[in-house]
Amino acid sequence: MDKVSATALPATWAEFNALAEKMKAAGITPVANGGIRWDDGMKFEIALAGISPAAYRAAIMSLDEKALRGPEVLAAFGQLRKIASWMDPAIAAQHYSVLMPRFMSARWAC
């Protein structure tokens, strides 16, 4: 965050997105990704929960059809696409231990 002069942690997806764009422009990969399926699924859940905890509970926990087809779920897919655009595409399906040296050398943000 120091490299992009960020003074506060993001509290909304809009703030996170703006910070991630600054980091990407500064040559920092904003989202470290483990490249494993359950981790990718969690990113969608995190996006939805950040948009609407109520929609998350209804769609994911209760499998409510109306919620699953709702605007919040659609917005979560949009947010997931943004998150994916900030990941290194070369890391898919690699074990996290292969990626740790890059993370530790600060070429990735967490």
All heavy atoms as an XYZ file, in Angstrom:
830
protein
N       0.825     -1.185      0.000
C       0.000      0.000      0.000
C       0.871      1.252      0.000
O       0.468      2.254     -0.567
C      -0.954     -0.037      1.175
C      -2.020     -1.115      1.004
S      -3.329     -1.201      2.221
C      -3.939      0.440      2.310
N       2.041      1.145      0.609
C       2.941      2.293      0.597
C       3.352      2.674     -0.827
O       3.475      3.846     -1.146
C       4.195      2.009      1.419
C       3.923      1.929      2.901
O       2.867      2.434      3.350
O       4.753      1.349      3.625
N       3.570      1.661     -1.681
C       4.028      1.925     -3.047
C       3.004      2.683     -3.880
O       3.370      3.308     -4.875
C       4.399      0.617     -3.741
C       5.649     -0.021     -3.189
C       5.994     -1.292     -3.927
C       7.232     -1.923     -3.343
N       7.613     -3.149     -4.047
N       1.744      2.625     -3.497
C       0.701      3.343     -4.247
C       0.094      4.475     -3.416
O      -0.952      5.019     -3.756
C      -0.400      2.390     -4.763
C       0.172      1.432     -5.785
C      -1.085      1.658     -3.639
N       0.751      4.824     -2.329
C       0.329      5.917     -1.444
C      -1.083      5.741     -0.906
O      -1.827      6.710     -0.742
C       0.451      7.265     -2.153
O       1.779      7.479     -2.572
N      -1.461      4.504     -0.634
C      -2.766      4.248     -0.026
C      -2.661      4.490      1.471
O      -1.707      4.058      2.114
C      -3.205      2.823     -0.301
N      -3.633      5.184      2.011
C      -3.583      5.536      3.429
C      -4.576      4.757      4.276
O      -4.520      4.814      5.493
C      -3.843      7.038      3.609
O      -5.113      7.356      3.034
C      -2.744      7.863      2.934
N      -5.515      4.059      3.617
C      -6.524      3.308      4.366
C      -6.886      2.032      3.614
O      -6.827      1.994      2.382
C      -7.773      4.157      4.565
N      -7.255      1.027      4.369
C      -7.730     -0.204      3.754
C      -9.088      0.046      3.108
O      -9.896      0.816      3.636
C      -7.863     -1.310      4.804
C      -6.565     -1.812      5.416
C      -6.856     -2.778      6.551
C      -5.706     -2.481      4.362
N      -9.363     -0.601      1.986
C     -10.666     -0.398      1.355
C     -11.790     -0.987      2.197
O     -11.635     -2.045      2.808
C     -10.527     -1.133      0.017
C      -9.400     -2.083      0.203
C      -8.500     -1.506      1.240
N     -12.925     -0.300      2.213
C     -14.082     -0.767      2.978
C     -15.242     -1.179      2.070
O     -16.216     -1.743      2.547
C     -14.548      0.323      3.940
N     -15.112     -0.873      0.784
C     -16.159     -1.230     -0.181
C     -15.487     -1.832     -1.406
O     -14.274     -1.677     -1.615
C     -16.959      0.009     -0.621
O     -16.080      0.881     -1.357
C     -17.567      0.746      0.561
N     -16.295     -2.487     -2.259
C     -15.728     -3.013     -3.499
C     -15.233     -1.874     -4.380
O     -14.205     -2.012     -5.047
C     -16.737     -3.883     -4.239
C     -16.811     -5.271     -3.701
C     -17.913     -5.899     -3.194
C     -15.749     -6.225     -3.589
N     -17.592     -7.173     -2.778
C     -16.264     -7.400     -3.017
C     -14.393     -6.195     -3.911
C     -15.502     -8.525     -2.764
C     -13.618     -7.327     -3.660
C     -14.162     -8.464     -3.097
N     -15.907     -0.755     -4.405
C     -15.455      0.378     -5.227
C     -14.067      0.852     -4.775
O     -13.190      1.119     -5.609
C     -16.468      1.516     -5.159
N     -13.862      0.941     -3.467
C     -12.551      1.342     -2.938
C     -11.498      0.280     -3.243
O     -10.364      0.604     -3.615
C     -12.640      1.589     -1.433
C     -13.463      2.802     -1.062
C     -13.668      2.922      0.444
O     -13.124      2.093      1.211
O     -14.391      3.847      0.857
N     -11.865     -0.994     -3.088
C     -10.935     -2.080     -3.406
C     -10.550     -2.029     -4.881
O      -9.373     -2.157     -5.234
C     -11.565     -3.440     -3.071
C     -10.687     -4.596     -3.449
C      -9.710     -5.046     -2.578
C     -10.829     -5.229     -4.668
C      -8.879     -6.102     -2.930
C     -10.015     -6.289     -5.026
C      -9.036     -6.727     -4.152
N     -11.538     -1.842     -5.750
C     -11.278     -1.813     -7.188
C     -10.337     -0.670     -7.559
O      -9.423     -0.833     -8.366
C     -12.587     -1.707     -7.964
C     -13.468     -2.923     -7.774
O     -13.035     -3.980     -7.327
N     -14.739     -2.777     -8.110
N     -10.551      0.497     -6.966
C      -9.687      1.649     -7.238
C      -8.258      1.372     -6.765
O      -7.293      1.673     -7.481
C     -10.249      2.901     -6.562
N      -8.127      0.795     -5.591
C      -6.796      0.463     -5.069
C      -6.126     -0.595     -5.934
O      -4.932     -0.486     -6.246
C      -6.903     -0.020     -3.616
C      -5.597     -0.428     -2.946
C      -4.594      0.715     -2.935
C      -5.885     -0.924     -1.528
N      -6.868     -1.606     -6.345
C      -6.295     -2.662     -7.191
C      -5.807     -2.089     -8.516
O      -4.746     -2.489     -9.019
C      -7.322     -3.765     -7.418
N      -6.543     -1.157     -9.091
C      -6.104     -0.529    -10.338
C      -4.809      0.253    -10.141
O      -3.924      0.217    -10.986
C      -7.204      0.381    -10.900
C      -8.347     -0.362    -11.526
C      -7.947     -1.201    -12.737
O      -6.993     -0.848    -13.465
O      -8.606     -2.238    -12.965
N      -4.700      0.960     -9.019
C      -3.464      1.683     -8.717
C      -2.293      0.710     -8.574
O      -1.188      0.967     -9.061
C      -3.599      2.473     -7.415
C      -4.355      3.755     -7.521
C      -4.314      4.463     -6.166
C      -5.014      5.784     -6.195
N      -4.964      6.447     -4.885
N      -2.537     -0.395     -7.896
C      -1.483     -1.380     -7.692
C      -1.053     -1.996     -9.029
O       0.141     -2.131     -9.297
C      -1.958     -2.471     -6.730
C      -2.193     -1.949     -5.328
S      -2.951     -3.167     -4.244
C      -1.476     -3.979     -3.651
N      -2.029     -2.331     -9.860
C      -1.708     -2.909    -11.164
C      -0.887     -1.924    -11.994
O       0.087     -2.306    -12.636
C      -2.996     -3.285    -11.896
C      -2.761     -4.035    -13.184
C      -4.071     -4.496    -13.790
C      -3.840     -5.271    -15.068
N      -5.098     -5.741    -15.641
N      -1.270     -0.644    -11.967
C      -0.535      0.383    -12.702
C       0.896      0.534    -12.185
O       1.796      0.900    -12.938
C      -1.273      1.718    -12.621
N       1.096      0.223    -10.898
C       2.429      0.315    -10.302
C       3.245     -0.973    -10.485
O       4.342     -1.095     -9.962
C       2.307      0.634     -8.809
N       2.683     -1.943    -11.215
C       3.407     -3.188    -11.473
C       3.261     -4.234    -10.390
O       4.019     -5.197    -10.347
N       2.281     -4.065     -9.519
C       2.027     -5.011     -8.437
C       0.810     -5.840     -8.807
O      -0.211     -5.294     -9.223
C       1.753     -4.274     -7.109
C       2.943     -3.391     -6.729
C       1.419     -5.254     -5.993
C       2.627     -2.396     -5.630
N       0.897     -7.160     -8.671
C      -0.267     -8.015     -8.892
C      -1.151     -7.881     -7.665
O      -0.784     -8.339     -6.590
C       0.157     -9.482     -9.103
O       1.067     -9.536    -10.203
C      -1.041    -10.362     -9.388
N      -2.329     -7.256     -7.798
C      -3.152     -6.948     -6.627
C      -3.758     -8.151     -5.917
O      -4.018     -8.089     -4.728
C      -4.268     -6.066     -7.180
C      -3.783     -5.576     -8.482
C      -2.864     -6.629     -9.001
N      -4.003     -9.248     -6.635
C      -4.661    -10.403     -6.022
C      -3.784    -11.631     -6.216
O      -3.556    -12.072     -7.338
C      -6.061    -10.647     -6.637
C      -6.719    -11.867     -6.007
C      -6.940     -9.417     -6.466
N      -3.319    -12.182     -5.109
C      -2.571    -13.438     -5.157
C      -3.588    -14.563     -5.216
O      -4.559    -14.584     -4.469
C      -1.688    -13.578     -3.918
N      -3.370    -15.487     -6.128
C      -4.335    -16.559     -6.343
C      -3.634    -17.904     -6.260
O      -2.577    -18.086     -6.850
C      -4.981    -16.396     -7.723
C      -6.042    -17.418     -7.993
O      -6.776    -17.810     -7.095
N      -6.130    -17.863     -9.219
N      -4.259    -18.822     -5.537
C      -3.682    -20.154     -5.406
C      -3.940    -21.051     -6.590
O      -3.298    -22.064     -6.757
N      -4.893    -20.681     -7.441
C      -5.143    -21.452     -8.641
C      -5.829    -22.788     -8.414
O      -5.727    -23.680     -9.245
N      -6.500    -22.943     -7.286
C      -7.206    -24.192     -7.024
C      -8.699    -23.932     -7.001
O      -9.150    -22.837     -6.682
C      -6.714    -24.852     -5.714
C      -6.735    -23.866     -4.561
C      -5.326    -25.427     -5.889
C      -6.288    -24.430     -3.241
N      -9.487    -24.941     -7.367
C     -10.915    -24.752     -7.602
C     -11.671    -24.198     -6.392
O     -12.474    -23.289     -6.538
C     -11.538    -26.070     -8.050
C     -10.928    -26.585     -9.332
C     -11.964    -26.657    -10.419
N     -11.419    -27.320    -11.595
C     -10.949    -26.675    -12.640
N     -10.930    -25.371    -12.650
N     -10.495    -27.326    -13.686
N     -11.465    -24.741     -5.205
C     -12.243    -24.253     -4.061
C     -11.903    -22.801     -3.750
O     -12.752    -22.040     -3.310
C     -12.068    -25.155     -2.836
C     -10.695    -25.220     -2.268
C      -9.751    -26.175     -2.505
C     -10.097    -24.298     -1.349
N      -8.600    -25.897     -1.814
C      -8.793    -24.746     -1.080
C     -10.541    -23.138     -0.726
C      -7.920    -24.087     -0.227
C      -9.659    -22.470      0.136
C      -8.380    -22.961      0.370
N     -10.664    -22.410     -4.015
C     -10.249    -21.030     -3.794
C     -10.980    -20.103     -4.768
O     -11.433    -19.019     -4.394
C      -8.734    -20.925     -3.969
C      -8.193    -19.551     -3.639
O      -8.652    -18.953     -2.649
O      -7.306    -19.079     -4.367
N     -11.134    -20.540     -6.004
C     -11.858    -19.738     -6.986
C     -13.321    -19.588     -6.580
O     -13.906    -18.519     -6.719
C     -11.749    -20.368     -8.371
C     -10.326    -20.319     -8.913
O      -9.542    -19.466     -8.459
O     -10.005    -21.140     -9.790
N     -13.908    -20.664     -6.082
C     -15.292    -20.602     -5.615
C     -15.457    -19.648     -4.450
O     -16.458    -18.921     -4.361
N     -14.467    -19.640     -3.576
C     -14.532    -18.721     -2.427
C     -14.498    -17.267     -2.877
O     -15.129    -16.409     -2.259
C     -13.389    -19.002     -1.454
C     -13.629    -20.227     -0.609
S     -12.333    -20.505      0.614
C     -12.452    -19.031      1.599
N     -13.775    -16.987     -3.937
C     -13.723    -15.601     -4.425
C     -15.113    -15.120     -4.835
O     -15.479    -13.973     -4.592
C     -12.738    -15.475     -5.577
C     -11.296    -15.543     -5.136
C     -10.379    -15.475     -6.337
C      -8.948    -15.717     -5.954
N      -8.688    -17.075     -5.473
N     -15.901    -16.003     -5.471
C     -17.270    -15.627     -5.817
C     -18.080    -15.380     -4.552
O     -18.807    -14.387     -4.454
C     -17.948    -16.707     -6.670
C     -19.408    -16.443     -6.848
C     -19.839    -15.445     -7.706
C     -20.349    -17.151     -6.127
C     -21.196    -15.178     -7.850
C     -21.697    -16.886     -6.261
C     -22.122    -15.898     -7.128
N     -17.958    -16.267     -3.569
C     -18.707    -16.092     -2.325
C     -18.318    -14.800     -1.623
O     -19.177    -14.084     -1.093
C     -18.486    -17.295     -1.408
C     -19.131    -18.566     -1.913
C     -19.070    -19.692     -0.907
O     -19.025    -19.418      0.308
O     -19.074    -20.856     -1.339
N     -17.041    -14.486     -1.620
C     -16.561    -13.254     -0.993
C     -17.122    -12.036     -1.721
O     -17.549    -11.061     -1.096
C     -15.022    -13.233     -0.944
C     -14.522    -14.293      0.043
C     -14.489    -11.850     -0.610
C     -13.045    -14.611     -0.080
N     -17.124    -12.099     -3.048
C     -17.677    -10.984     -3.827
C     -19.151    -10.777     -3.491
O     -19.587     -9.653     -3.236
C     -17.499    -11.235     -5.324
N     -19.911    -11.862     -3.459
C     -21.341    -11.749     -3.167
C     -21.582    -11.266     -1.736
O     -22.402    -10.376     -1.509
C     -22.046    -13.086     -3.405
C     -23.548    -13.113     -3.145
C     -24.281    -12.047     -3.951
C     -24.115    -14.492     -3.423
N     -20.856    -11.811     -0.775
C     -21.027    -11.384      0.613
C     -20.671     -9.914      0.786
O     -21.291     -9.210      1.585
C     -20.183    -12.247      1.543
N     -19.693     -9.430      0.023
C     -19.320     -8.022      0.085
C     -20.347     -7.101     -0.548
O     -20.448     -5.932     -0.192
N     -21.107     -7.623     -1.476
C     -22.158     -6.842     -2.124
C     -23.411     -6.826     -1.264
O     -24.020     -5.785     -1.043
C     -22.447     -7.401     -3.530
C     -21.252     -7.120     -4.436
C     -23.736     -6.825     -4.114
C     -21.261     -7.879     -5.737
N     -23.797     -8.007     -0.758
C     -25.004     -8.096      0.069
C     -24.961     -9.353      0.932
O     -25.175    -10.456      0.423
C     -26.258     -8.129     -0.810
O     -27.400     -8.426     -0.027
N     -24.703     -9.200      2.220
C     -24.728    -10.372      3.098
C     -26.071    -11.110      3.063
O     -26.124    -12.330      3.113
C     -24.440     -9.794      4.483
C     -23.674     -8.545      4.214
C     -24.267     -8.005      2.939
N     -27.160    -10.356      2.925
C     -28.483    -10.995      2.874
C     -28.629    -11.834      1.604
O     -29.158    -12.950      1.643
C     -29.584     -9.940      2.951
N     -28.172    -11.302      0.479
C     -28.235    -12.064     -0.773
C     -27.331    -13.287     -0.697
O     -27.678    -14.356     -1.208
C     -27.850    -11.185     -1.952
N     -26.183    -13.151     -0.048
C     -25.288    -14.296      0.132
C     -25.997    -15.398      0.916
O     -25.988    -16.565      0.510
C     -24.005    -13.867      0.852
C     -23.151    -15.054      1.245
C     -22.287    -15.627      0.333
C     -23.236    -15.614      2.517
C     -21.517    -16.725      0.669
C     -22.479    -16.709      2.865
C     -21.612    -17.263      1.938
O     -20.863    -18.357      2.278
N     -26.592    -15.034      2.032
C     -27.282    -16.038      2.854
C     -28.405    -16.709      2.071
O     -28.568    -17.930      2.119
C     -27.805    -15.400      4.138
C     -26.716    -15.151      5.175
C     -27.294    -14.750      6.521
N     -27.945    -13.443      6.485
C     -27.317    -12.280      6.622
N     -26.016    -12.265      6.809
N     -27.991    -11.155      6.593
N     -29.180    -15.912      1.352
C     -30.313    -16.476      0.600
C     -29.831    -17.347     -0.562
O     -30.320    -18.463     -0.747
C     -31.213    -15.361      0.088
N     -28.877    -16.851     -1.334
C     -28.443    -17.566     -2.536
C     -27.551    -18.761     -2.222
O     -27.782    -19.860     -2.726
C     -27.709    -16.610     -3.474
N     -26.553    -18.563     -1.391
C     -25.558    -19.612     -1.156
C     -25.971    -20.560     -0.035
O     -25.864    -21.776     -0.172
C     -24.176    -18.992     -0.843
C     -23.722    -18.079     -1.986
C     -23.142    -20.072     -0.564
C     -23.603    -18.748     -3.340
N     -26.448    -20.019      1.043
C     -26.764    -20.867      2.193
C     -28.139    -21.523      2.078
O     -28.333    -22.646      2.529
C     -26.634    -20.061      3.476
C     -25.209    -19.561      3.696
S     -25.033    -18.461      5.105
C     -25.089    -19.618      6.426
N     -29.099    -20.817      1.457
C     -30.463    -21.353      1.364
C     -30.833    -21.798     -0.047
O     -31.913    -22.365     -0.243
C     -31.472    -20.307      1.839
O     -31.240    -19.980      3.190
N     -29.975    -21.516     -1.010
C     -30.226    -21.857     -2.413
C     -31.584    -21.348     -2.901
O     -32.282    -22.013     -3.660
C     -30.093    -23.363     -2.651
C     -28.707    -23.957     -2.377
C     -28.732    -25.461     -2.567
C     -27.660    -23.308     -3.254
N     -31.926    -20.147     -2.459
C     -33.176    -19.513     -2.858
C     -33.092    -19.131     -4.340
O     -32.201    -18.384     -4.745
C     -33.408    -18.268     -1.996
C     -34.659    -17.536     -2.386
O     -35.737    -17.900     -1.882
O     -34.547    -16.600     -3.213
N     -34.022    -19.654     -5.137
C     -33.962    -19.440     -6.590
C     -34.062    -17.967     -6.970
O     -33.365    -17.501     -7.872
C     -35.053    -20.235     -7.299
C     -34.903    -20.197     -8.802
C     -35.802    -21.177     -9.517
O     -36.291    -22.133     -8.900
O     -36.008    -20.947    -10.721
N     -34.914    -17.224     -6.295
C     -35.053    -15.797     -6.595
C     -33.731    -15.067     -6.329
O     -33.304    -14.238     -7.131
C     -36.180    -15.188     -5.770
C     -36.450    -13.736     -6.088
C     -37.617    -13.183     -5.285
C     -37.830    -11.714     -5.603
N     -38.869    -11.123     -4.776
N     -33.099    -15.392     -5.215
C     -31.814    -14.767     -4.893
C     -30.733    -15.190     -5.883
O     -29.907    -14.369     -6.302
C     -31.398    -15.124     -3.471
N     -30.735    -16.474     -6.264
C     -29.738    -16.967     -7.217
C     -29.846    -16.269     -8.573
O     -28.857    -16.156     -9.292
C     -29.884    -18.478     -7.396
C     -29.377    -19.316     -6.229
C     -29.871    -20.753     -6.345
C     -27.860    -19.264     -6.142
N     -31.044    -15.808     -8.910
C     -31.248    -15.107    -10.181
C     -31.265    -13.584     -9.998
O     -31.551    -12.846    -10.940
C     -32.560    -15.554    -10.816
C     -32.562    -17.010    -11.199
C     -33.929    -17.429    -11.741
N     -33.983    -18.833    -12.016
C     -33.625    -19.397    -13.157
N     -33.169    -18.653    -14.138
N     -33.714    -20.701    -13.322
N     -30.955    -13.124     -8.809
C     -31.069    -11.715     -8.486
C     -29.910    -10.856     -8.963
O     -28.861    -11.340     -9.372
N     -30.086     -9.541     -8.875
C     -29.064     -8.599     -9.336
C     -27.768     -8.657     -8.525
O     -26.696     -8.368     -9.055
C     -29.742     -7.235     -9.211
C     -30.826     -7.439     -8.194
C     -31.274     -8.863     -8.357
N     -27.870     -9.037     -7.266
C     -26.661     -9.116     -6.440
C     -25.743    -10.233     -6.927
O     -24.522    -10.082     -6.953
C     -27.009     -9.335     -4.965
C     -27.762     -8.190     -4.333
C     -29.281     -8.324     -4.458
O     -29.762     -9.220     -5.203
O     -29.983     -7.520     -3.810
N     -26.320    -11.373     -7.310
C     -25.514    -12.487     -7.827
C     -24.865    -12.083     -9.147
O     -23.682    -12.352     -9.377
C     -26.364    -13.769     -7.976
C     -25.615    -14.847     -8.738
C     -26.769    -14.286     -6.594
N     -25.610    -11.410     -9.995
C     -25.052    -10.921    -11.251
C     -23.907     -9.948    -10.988
O     -22.851    -10.019    -11.621
C     -26.140    -10.264    -12.089
C     -25.733     -9.825    -13.494
C     -25.248    -10.994    -14.324
C     -26.904     -9.144    -14.169
N     -24.098     -9.052    -10.035
C     -23.043     -8.092     -9.679
C     -21.819     -8.814     -9.115
O     -20.676     -8.408     -9.361
C     -23.571     -7.073     -8.671
N     -22.038     -9.900     -8.369
C     -20.918    -10.671     -7.820
C     -20.094    -11.303     -8.931
O     -18.864    -11.358     -8.850
C     -21.426    -11.733     -6.849
N     -20.758    -11.789     -9.984
C     -20.008    -12.325    -11.129
C     -19.190    -11.218    -11.795
O     -18.054    -11.438    -12.208
C     -20.941    -12.996    -12.137
C     -21.316    -14.400    -11.755
C     -22.629    -14.707    -11.437
C     -20.362    -15.408    -11.705
C     -22.985    -15.998    -11.074
C     -20.711    -16.701    -11.353
C     -22.022    -17.000    -11.032
N     -19.746    -10.014    -11.871
C     -18.995     -8.883    -12.416
C     -17.783     -8.556    -11.571
O     -16.691     -8.302    -12.097
N     -17.962     -8.583    -10.246
C     -16.836     -8.314     -9.350
C     -15.792     -9.414     -9.461
O     -14.593     -9.150     -9.464
C     -17.316     -8.183     -7.901
C     -16.207     -7.863     -6.920
C     -15.511     -6.539     -7.202
O     -16.131     -5.552     -7.546
N     -14.195     -6.519     -7.059
N     -16.231    -10.652     -9.580
C     -15.299    -11.774     -9.737
C     -14.475    -11.613    -11.012
O     -13.272    -11.888    -11.022
C     -16.068    -13.096     -9.753
C     -15.229    -14.366     -9.865
C     -14.271    -14.491     -8.685
C     -16.143    -15.580     -9.933
N     -15.099    -11.145    -12.077
C     -14.362    -10.910    -13.322
C     -13.279     -9.843    -13.104
O     -12.163     -9.964    -13.599
C     -15.312    -10.491    -14.434
C     -14.634    -10.375    -15.783
C     -15.620    -10.103    -16.896
N     -16.543    -11.187    -17.084
C     -16.330    -12.236    -17.872
N     -15.191    -12.346    -18.518
N     -17.239    -13.166    -18.008
N     -13.599     -8.792    -12.347
C     -12.600     -7.764    -12.048
C     -11.456     -8.358    -11.234
O     -10.284     -8.112    -11.514
C     -13.234     -6.606    -11.279
C     -14.140     -5.744    -12.107
C     -14.774     -4.657    -11.267
C     -15.787     -3.891    -12.071
N     -16.490     -2.899    -11.276
N     -11.807     -9.136    -10.216
C     -10.779     -9.766     -9.381
C      -9.870    -10.633    -10.245
O      -8.644    -10.595    -10.115
C     -11.435    -10.586     -8.250
C     -12.116     -9.655     -7.238
C     -10.414    -11.477     -7.548
C     -13.012    -10.371     -6.237
N     -10.456    -11.402    -11.141
C      -9.668    -12.277    -12.012
C      -8.724    -11.477    -12.905
O      -7.616    -11.934    -13.210
C     -10.591    -13.152    -12.848
N      -9.128    -10.276    -13.292
C      -8.270     -9.464    -14.166
C      -7.027     -8.956    -13.440
O      -6.078     -8.511    -14.087
C      -9.058     -8.296    -14.752
O      -9.271     -7.279    -13.788
N      -7.037     -9.017    -12.115
C      -5.880     -8.561    -11.345
C      -4.980     -9.711    -10.908
O      -3.998     -9.505    -10.194
C      -6.329     -7.758    -10.128
C      -7.067     -6.523    -10.501
C      -6.706     -5.604    -11.448
C      -8.284     -6.062     -9.961
N      -7.637     -4.616    -11.524
C      -8.633     -4.859    -10.617
C      -9.147     -6.536     -8.973
C      -9.767     -4.142    -10.318
C     -10.284     -5.820     -8.685
C     -10.586     -4.629     -9.348
N      -5.282    -10.928    -11.305
C      -4.468    -12.097    -10.963
C      -3.461    -12.360    -12.078
O      -3.681    -11.986    -13.221
C      -5.349    -13.332    -10.806
C      -6.317    -13.270     -9.675
S      -7.234    -14.828     -9.638
C      -8.813    -14.249     -9.081
N      -2.412    -13.042    -11.739
C      -1.435    -13.473    -12.724
C      -2.006    -14.679    -13.461
O      -2.239    -15.723    -12.849
C      -0.137    -13.841    -12.016
C       0.972    -14.248    -12.967
O       0.679    -14.546    -14.147
O       2.125    -14.293    -12.528
N      -2.242    -14.575    -14.767
C      -2.850    -15.696    -15.492
C      -1.942    -16.916    -15.597
O      -2.410    -18.006    -15.925
C      -3.142    -15.105    -16.876
C      -2.196    -13.976    -17.027
C      -1.977    -13.436    -15.628
N      -0.678    -16.770    -15.290
C       0.260    -17.879    -15.427
C       0.284    -18.807    -14.213
O       1.072    -19.747    -14.175
C       1.667    -17.337    -15.677
N      -0.576    -18.585    -13.237
C      -0.483    -19.375    -12.011
C      -1.516    -20.474    -11.882
O      -1.521    -21.198    -10.898
C      -0.540    -18.472    -10.759
C      -1.823    -17.641    -10.708
C       0.644    -17.547    -10.695
C      -2.898    -18.296     -9.950
N      -2.386    -20.618    -12.841
C      -3.480    -21.580    -12.730
C      -2.978    -22.982    -12.396
O      -2.009    -23.469    -12.975
C      -4.285    -21.605    -14.014
N      -3.660    -23.592    -11.453
C      -3.432    -24.991    -11.055
C      -2.023    -25.265    -10.536
O      -1.525    -26.379    -10.643
C      -3.783    -25.933    -12.199
N      -1.375    -24.272     -9.981
C      -0.076    -24.499     -9.359
C      -0.251    -24.533     -7.846
O      -1.030    -23.766     -7.289
C       0.912    -23.397     -9.727
C       1.297    -23.411    -11.181
C       2.392    -22.403    -11.467
O       3.187    -22.064    -10.596
N       2.428    -21.915    -12.681
N       0.480    -25.403     -7.203
C       0.427    -25.497     -5.755
C       0.957    -24.197     -5.147
O       1.881    -23.570     -5.688
C       1.270    -26.686     -5.286
C       1.055    -27.028     -3.856
N       1.850    -26.545     -2.860
C       0.102    -27.770     -3.258
C       1.413    -26.995     -1.696
N       0.359    -27.751     -1.916
N       0.377    -23.826     -4.018
C       0.756    -22.542     -3.412
C       2.246    -22.465     -3.097
O       2.845    -21.395     -3.144
C      -0.066    -22.266     -2.153
C       0.369    -23.043     -0.945
C       1.292    -22.522     -0.069
C      -0.131    -24.327     -0.688
C       1.709    -23.231      1.042
C       0.294    -25.036      0.420
C       1.196    -24.492      1.279
O       1.600    -25.214      2.358
N       2.885    -23.589     -2.793
C       4.308    -23.551     -2.437
C       5.178    -23.123     -3.616
O       6.260    -22.570     -3.424
C       4.767    -24.911     -1.914
O       4.647    -25.898     -2.921
N       4.708    -23.333     -4.835
C       5.428    -22.880     -6.020
C       5.380    -21.358     -6.108
O       6.308    -20.718     -6.588
C       4.815    -23.521     -7.291
C       5.427    -22.953     -8.562
C       4.954    -25.029     -7.242
N       4.294    -20.789     -5.611
C       4.073    -19.355     -5.737
C       4.600    -18.548     -4.549
O       4.728    -17.335     -4.634
C       2.580    -19.093     -5.906
C       1.930    -19.904     -7.041
C       0.429    -19.778     -6.983
C       2.468    -19.480     -8.377
N       4.898    -19.200     -3.441
C       5.306    -18.473     -2.232
C       6.536    -17.586     -2.415
O       6.565    -16.478     -1.885
C       5.542    -19.443     -1.071
C       4.246    -19.872     -0.397
S       3.196    -18.483      0.044
C       3.734    -18.170      1.688
N       7.553    -18.005     -3.157
C       8.706    -17.100     -3.310
C       8.322    -15.749     -3.921
O       8.825    -14.716     -3.497
C       9.648    -17.884     -4.225
C       9.299    -19.315     -3.971
C       7.811    -19.317     -3.751
N       7.415    -15.746     -4.898
C       6.977    -14.474     -5.481
C       6.218    -13.640     -4.461
O       6.381    -12.427     -4.386
C       6.093    -14.731     -6.695
C       6.864    -15.245     -7.881
C       5.985    -15.516     -9.058
N       5.329    -14.309     -9.520
C       4.364    -14.303    -10.418
N       3.934    -15.420    -10.942
N       3.820    -13.173    -10.797
N       5.358    -14.290     -3.708
C       4.585    -13.586     -2.686
C       5.518    -12.971     -1.643
O       5.390    -11.807     -1.280
C       3.595    -14.558     -2.030
C       2.773    -13.932     -0.961
C       1.725    -13.105     -1.276
C       3.041    -14.167      0.373
C       0.950    -12.519     -0.286
C       2.287    -13.595      1.367
C       1.232    -12.766      1.035
N       6.478    -13.760     -1.188
C       7.394    -13.287     -0.149
C       8.315    -12.180     -0.634
O       8.769    -11.363      0.151
C       8.212    -14.460      0.404
C       7.344    -15.531      1.063
S       6.325    -14.910      2.409
C       7.584    -14.548      3.609
N       8.585    -12.148     -1.931
C       9.470    -11.103     -2.447
C       8.727     -9.805     -2.733
O       9.288     -8.869     -3.284
C      10.163    -11.588     -3.727
O       9.223    -11.662     -4.781
N       7.439     -9.747     -2.372
C       6.597     -8.552     -2.504
C       6.279     -8.211     -3.948
O       5.930     -7.088     -4.254
C       7.227     -7.361     -1.796
N       6.387     -9.178     -4.865
C       5.948     -8.917     -6.232
C       4.445     -9.132     -6.339
O       3.847     -8.827     -7.350
C       6.688     -9.808     -7.225
C       8.147     -9.401     -7.367
C       8.806    -10.170     -8.445
N       8.752    -11.589     -8.102
C       9.411    -12.533     -8.733
N      10.171    -12.224     -9.744
N       9.314    -13.788     -8.363
N       3.869     -9.659     -5.303
C       2.406     -9.810     -5.214
C       1.949     -9.098     -3.969
O       2.630     -9.100     -2.951
C       2.011    -11.265     -5.061
C       1.880    -12.013     -6.328
C       1.940    -11.538     -7.589
C       1.637    -13.407     -6.430
N       1.761    -12.553     -8.467
C       1.579    -13.706     -7.791
C       1.459    -14.424     -5.505
C       1.349    -14.978     -8.246
C       1.242    -15.676     -5.965
C       1.185    -15.945     -7.331
N       0.792     -8.532     -4.026
C       0.165     -7.995     -2.822
C      -0.747     -9.063     -2.264
O      -1.072    -10.016     -2.942
C      -0.636     -6.744     -3.169
N      -1.128     -8.937     -1.036
C      -2.076     -9.905     -0.481
C      -3.338     -9.209     -0.087
O      -3.446     -8.036     -0.067
C      -1.490    -10.636      0.700
S      -1.095     -9.603      2.104
